[in-house]
Amino acid sequence: MAGTPEAHPYLDSPIHEYLGIQYLKTTPELVTARMKVTERNRQPDNLLHGGVSVLLAEGLVSRGARATGAHAVGVEINANHVRGAPVGSTVYAEGRPLKAGRSLQVWEVRLYMEPQNKVDDSDIAKFGKLVCVSRCTLGVNLGQKPPKEAPEMSHKLAKL
């Protein structure tokens, strides 16, 4: 895949690094990431763990919400796992907002298994096999005070 990973110390959690999640693109309209399925993120049958799919989805939408300038917290998330991704494969995630309001955002995330023949990131959804579909609802700007770095980081993300 052609994308170069983005690093944002404020948004990147140690668990994301531990699991091998690499964020590729962050805009208010689209967030993408990839992750190799390894011993660290598998379930006993040597497939991507469903909980890791959900963690990846929530990380993606939180990052996207920040790119809109919002301070966001997860309210609800669901996931439908439609295919297993075996150890050794790479999954690619795309998150897009379905609704980005002032107090509520709803995002959809799709995880695809990278096709055998390498393709550009923008073609993964066309040629990759769907692994998981997730929808996440975020409460935004609910009165919590974000950490001091949040406004600066949101501003930087909005310019990506």
N, C-alpha and C positions, 0 to 999 in steps of 0.2 A: 504494500500500500504506500502511496506516495506521501501522505501527510507527515509533517514533522510535529512531534508532541509539543504541546504548550505547557508551561509550568507557571503556576500562580500560587505562591506560598500561602496566601490567606485562604484560598479555596481548596487546596490539595490536602486531604487528610492522610495521616500515616497509613490508614487501612487501604486507601486507594493505591499507594505506592507498594505496599506489601502484596496486594493482589495482582499488581501489574497493570493497572488501568492507566492508559495514556490518553489524555484529552488532545484532540487534534484541531478542533475548530470551536470557537465560542462566539456566537452572535445572539442578539435577541430573537432571531428567527430560526436558528439551527445550532445545535451543539452536537459534536461527534466525538467518539472515542473508540479505542480498540483495546483488546485485552487477549493475551494468549491464555488458553486453558492449560493450567499446570497442576501440580500436586497441591499447590496452595489454595486453589479455588475450585477444586473438584469435590464431587460427592462420592460415596463408596463404589458406585458403578463406573467410575472413571469418566464421568460426564460433568459439565459445568454445573455447579451447585445452584439450585433455584434461588436461594437466598442471596447469592452473589449477583445474579441477574438483577434482582430487586435493588441491591445496594448500588450497582452500576447505574440503574435507571434513576434512582433518587439523586445520586451525585450529579448526573447529567442535567436534570431539571433544576436543581439548586443553582448550578452554574449558569444555566440559561436565564433563570430569574434574576440573578445578580447582574447579568448583562443588560437587562431591561432597566437597571437602576433600583430594583426593589430589594428590600430586606425580606427574605422568605423563610418559612418553616413548613415542613411537610404536614399535611392534614390527613391525607388518605393516599394509599397506593395499592394497586392490584397488578397482578401479572398472570398472563396465560402462557404457559410453557408448551410450545407446539412441536419442538424437536430437540433432541439432545445434541450438545456440542462436545465431542470427545476430547480427552486430553491430547494436546499437540495441535489442536485447531486454534484458529484465531477468530474471535467474535468482534464484530464492528457494531457500534451503537449509534443511532440517530435519534435525537430528541427534537420535537417541534411543538410549539405552543398551539393548543386548540383555542384557548381563550387567555388573554393576558390583560386582566382588568386591574383596577387600582387596589382591590382588597383580596382578589382571588385569581389564581392562575391555574389552568388545567393544561398539562403537557402529555403528549404521547411519545413513548420511546419504543423503538423497534430494534431488536438485536438480530443480526444476521451472521451466519457462519461465512467466513471469507471463502470465496470459490477457489477451487484447485488452481485454476489459471489466474494469475495475478492480474487485477484490474485496478484502475484508478479509484480512489475513495468515493468519488461521486457516482460510480457505477455499481457499488456493492449491493445496493438495494435492488438493482435490476438482475444481478447475476448470483447473489448470495442466497443461501437457504434461510428462511425465517426460523429463528430459534425461540424468540419470546416477544410478546407485545405487552407493554405496561402502560398504565395511565396513572398519573400522579397529580393530586390536587394540592396546591400550596396556598397557605394564607400569607398574604404579603402586607407589609407596612402595618402590622398590628399593634404598634405602639412600643415594641421592644426597641431598646437602643442597641444598634449593631456595634460591634467592636470598632475602635477608632480607625482601623485600616479599611473598613467596609466602603465608605464613600469614595476613597481614592481608588480602591480596587474596582468598584462598580464602574467608575468613570473610565478606567483603563480598559475594562472588558468591553464597554459600549463602543470603543473606538477600534476594536479588532476587526 
